[in-house]
Amino acid sequence: MNDEQLQVVMGLIMNAGNAKAEAVAALTAAKEGNFILAEEKMIAANEALVEAHNVQTGLLTAEASGDHTTVTLLMVHSQDHLMNAISYLGLTQELIDLYHRLDSK
């Protein structure tokens, strides 16, 4: 893996990690009844997730164009971070909706 590929993979890990961290903060806010903050944090989480997804799309586009990347443990790790973030954000939004529903009763 060359330096450019390493930078791309680390960007994927960083953005996916940021997305999950914002979602954790959103869930904490919802548990405390602060749904405005929860929504703001989920917006930030989704923005970071889009950045991570854009990095992944760049990798896929390069691969499809014939620019093959060596699959390393770090590359696999970055994809794992992204998939976990996607799953976590989806579940977090469901939980926030549930907290909001319970709070309104």
N, C-alpha and C positions, 0 to 999 in steps of 0.2 A: 504494500500500500504506500503510495507516494504521499508527499505532504499535502497536496491539494485534496486527495481523496480522504486523508485523515481529517482535514479541516471540515470537509462536507459531513463526514460521519459524526464528528463531534458537534457540529451544528444541529444535526438531527437529534442527538442525545440531549443537547442543551434545550432545544425548543420543546421537545416532548416532555422533558423534566419540568420545564417552566409551566407547561400546560397543566400537568398533574398538580403541581404545587398551587397554582391559582385555583384549581378545582377543590383542593383540600381546604383552602381558605374560604371558598364559597360555601362549602358544606358547613364549616364551622360557623360562619355568619348566619346561615339558615337555622342552624340548631339554636342559636341565640335569638332568633326572631328578627334578625336584621336582613330582610329580604332585598332591600335596595343594594346593600353591599354585596350580598350573594349574587345578585344579577350582574353587578359590575365585575366581580371576580370571574364569573362564568364567561362574560364577554372577553375578558383578558385571556382566560384559558383557551377559548376558541380561537382567538387571534394567534396565540402561540402554537396551537395545534395546526392551524392553516400554514404557518411558517414551516413547521416540521413536515407537513404533508407536501409542501412545495419542494422541500429538499429531497424528499423521497421521489417525487415525480421527476425531478432533475436526474436522479440516479437511474430511474427506469427509462427515461428518454435517452440518456447516454447509452445504456445497455442496448436498447432497441436500435440505436444508430450504429451499433458495432463497436462502441467504446466499452469493452468488457472490463469490469472491476473484479479484482480478486476478492472472493468471499473470505473474510477473516472472522474470527470470533468477535472482534470489535464491530464489524458490520452487522453480524447477527444480533449482537447486543443492542445496537441502535434500533434495529427493526423491532426488537422485543419492547424497548422503551416506547416506541411509537404505538404499537398495538395495545400495550397496557394503558397508555394515556387515552387512547380512543375509547377503550372499554370503561375506564374510570370516569371520564367525562359524561358518557351516556348514563351510567348508573348514578352519578352525582346529580345530574339534572332531574332524574326520576325522584331521588330522595328529597331534593329541594322542593319539588312540586308537592310531594307528600307532606313535608313540614309546613308548607304554605297552606295546604288544605286543612291540616289539623289545627293550625293557628287561627284559621278563619271560622272555626266552629265555636 
